[in-house]
Amino acid sequence: MQRGSAEIFLGLGLILVGILGLKLTDMNLFWALIALGAAIGSKGGISVSQRARV
């Protein structure tokens, strides 16, 4: 698996864990986990798309 694809799946996992933690505990700390997952997934998607253009 390429690194970008792994980052996309890691980002999706972090987002899902953040949403689940937010629903269960209602702590605002999980918003940071959701944002981190979005940033990692976006970075992975950008790296995959740049590699496809080359």
ROSE-4610 file (N, C-alpha, C; in Angstrom, 1 decimal, always signed):
// ROSE-4610
residu = [M/M/M/Q/Q/Q/R/R/R/G/G/G/S/S/S/A/A/A/E/E/E/I/I/I/F/F/F/L/L/L/G/G/G/L/L/L/G/G/G/L/L/L/I/I/I/L/L/L/V/V/V/G/G/G/I/I/I/L/L/L/G/G/G/L/L/L/K/K/K/L/L/L/T/T/T/D/D/D/M/M/M/N/N/N/L/L/L/F/F/F/W/W/W/A/A/A/L/L/L/I/I/I/A/A/A/L/L/L/G/G/G/A/A/A/A/A/A/I/I/I/G/G/G/S/S/S/K/K/K/G/G/G/G/G/G/I/I/I/S/S/S/V/V/V/S/S/S/Q/Q/Q/R/R/R/A/A/A/R/R/R/V/V/V]
num = [1/1/1/2/2/2/3/3/3/4/4/4/5/5/5/6/6/6/7/7/7/8/8/8/9/9/9/10/10/10/11/11/11/12/12/12/13/13/13/14/14/14/15/15/15/16/16/16/17/17/17/18/18/18/19/19/19/20/20/20/21/21/21/22/22/22/23/23/23/24/24/24/25/25/25/26/26/26/27/27/27/28/28/28/29/29/29/30/30/30/31/31/31/32/32/32/33/33/33/34/34/34/35/35/35/36/36/36/37/37/37/38/38/38/39/39/39/40/40/40/41/41/41/42/42/42/43/43/43/44/44/44/45/45/45/46/46/46/47/47/47/48/48/48/49/49/49/50/50/50/51/51/51/52/52/52/53/53/53/54/54/54]
x = [+0.9/+0.0/+0.9/+0.5/+1.3/+1.1/+2.0/+2.0/+0.8/+0.4/-0.7/-2.0/-2.1/-3.3/-3.4/-2.3/-2.3/-2.7/-2.2/-2.6/-4.1/-4.7/-6.1/-6.9/-6.5/-7.2/-7.0/-5.8/-5.5/-6.4/-6.5/-7.3/-8.8/-9.3/-10.7/-10.9/-9.9/-10.0/-10.0/-9.2/-9.1/-10.4/-11.0/-12.3/-13.4/-13.4/-14.4/-14.3/-13.1/-12.8/-13.2/-12.9/-13.2/-14.7/-15.4/-16.9/-17.5/-17.0/-17.5/-17.2/-16.0/-15.6/-16.4/-16.7/-17.5/-19.0/-19.5/-20.8/-20.9/-19.9/-19.9/-19.6/-18.7/-18.2/-18.6/-18.9/-19.3/-18.2/-16.9/-15.8/-15.3/-15.0/-14.5/-13.1/-12.4/-11.1/-11.1/-12.2/-12.4/-12.5/-12.9/-12.9/-11.5/-10.5/-9.1/-8.7/-9.2/-8.9/-9.6/-10.8/-11.5/-10.7/-10.3/-9.5/-8.2/-7.5/-6.2/-6.5/-7.5/-7.8/-8.1/-8.8/-9.1/-7.8/-6.9/-5.6/-4.8/-4.7/-3.9/-4.5/-5.8/-6.5/-6.3/-6.4/-6.2/-4.8/-3.8/-2.4/-2.2/-2.8/-2.7/-3.3/-4.5/-5.1/-4.4/-3.8/-3.0/-1.7/-1.1/+0.1/-0.2/-1.4/-1.8/-2.1/-2.8/-3.1/-1.9/-0.9/+0.3/+1.1/+1.1/+1.8/+1.1/-0.2/-0.9/-0.7/-0.4/-0.1/+1.2/+2.2/+3.5/+3.7]
y = [-1.2/+0.0/+1.2/+2.2/+3.4/+4.2/+5.1/+5.9/+6.8/+7.4/+8.3/+7.6/+6.4/+5.6/+5.3/+4.9/+4.6/+5.8/+7.0/+8.3/+8.5/+8.2/+8.4/+7.6/+6.3/+5.4/+5.7/+6.1/+6.5/+7.7/+8.7/+9.9/+9.5/+8.6/+8.1/+7.5/+6.6/+6.0/+6.9/+8.0/+9.0/+9.7/+10.0/+10.8/+9.9/+8.6/+7.8/+7.6/+7.4/+7.3/+8.6/+9.7/+11.0/+11.2/+10.8/+10.9/+10.0/+8.8/+7.8/+8.3/+8.8/+9.3/+10.6/+11.4/+12.6/+12.2/+11.2/+10.8/+10.1/+9.4/+8.6/+9.5/+10.4/+11.2/+12.6/+13.2/+14.6/+15.5/+15.1/+15.9/+16.6/+17.9/+18.7/+18.3/+17.5/+17.0/+16.2/+15.5/+14.7/+15.5/+16.8/+17.6/+17.8/+17.8/+17.9/+16.6/+15.5/+14.2/+14.2/+14.7/+14.8/+15.7/+16.8/+17.8/+17.2/+16.4/+15.8/+14.7/+14.0/+13.0/+13.6/+14.7/+15.4/+15.9/+16.5/+17.0/+15.8/+14.7/+13.6/+13.0/+12.9/+12.3/+13.2/+14.5/+15.5/+15.4/+15.4/+15.3/+14.0/+12.9/+11.7/+11.7/+12.4/+12.5/+13.4/+14.5/+15.3/+14.6/+13.8/+13.1/+12.0/+11.4/+10.4/+11.1/+12.2/+12.9/+13.5/+14.0/+14.5/+13.3/+12.2/+11.0/+10.5/+10.7/+10.2/+11.2/+12.5/+13.4/+13.2/+12.7/+12.6/+11.4]
z = [+0.0/+0.0/+0.0/-0.8/-0.9/+0.4/+0.6/+1.9/+1.9/+0.7/+0.7/+1.0/+0.5/+0.7/+2.2/+2.8/+4.2/+5.1/+4.6/+5.4/+5.2/+4.1/+3.9/+4.9/+4.9/+5.8/+7.3/+7.6/+9.0/+9.4/+8.4/+8.7/+8.9/+8.0/+8.2/+9.5/+9.9/+11.2/+12.4/+12.3/+13.4/+13.4/+12.3/+12.3/+12.9/+12.5/+13.1/+14.6/+15.1/+16.5/+17.2/+16.6/+17.2/+17.3/+16.3/+16.3/+17.4/+17.4/+18.4/+19.8/+20.1/+21.4/+21.7/+20.7/+21.0/+21.4/+20.7/+21.0/+22.4/+22.8/+24.0/+25.2/+25.1/+26.3/+26.3/+25.1/+24.9/+25.4/+25.3/+25.6/+24.3/+24.5/+23.3/+22.8/+23.6/+23.2/+21.9/+21.7/+20.5/+19.2/+19.3/+18.1/+17.5/+18.4/+17.9/+17.2/+17.7/+17.0/+15.6/+15.5/+14.2/+13.3/+13.8/+12.9/+12.5/+13.4/+13.0/+12.0/+12.1/+11.1/+9.7/+9.7/+8.5/+7.8/+8.6/+8.1/+7.5/+8.2/+7.8/+6.5/+6.5/+5.3/+4.1/+4.3/+3.2/+2.7/+3.6/+3.1/+2.3/+2.7/+2.0/+0.6/+0.5/-0.7/-1.7/-1.2/-2.0/-2.5/-1.7/-2.1/-3.2/-3.0/-4.1/-5.4/-5.3/-6.6/-7.3/-6.5/-7.1/-7.7/-7.1/-7.7/-9.0/-9.1/-10.2/-11.4/-11.1/-12.2/-12.9/-12.1/-12.6/-13.5]
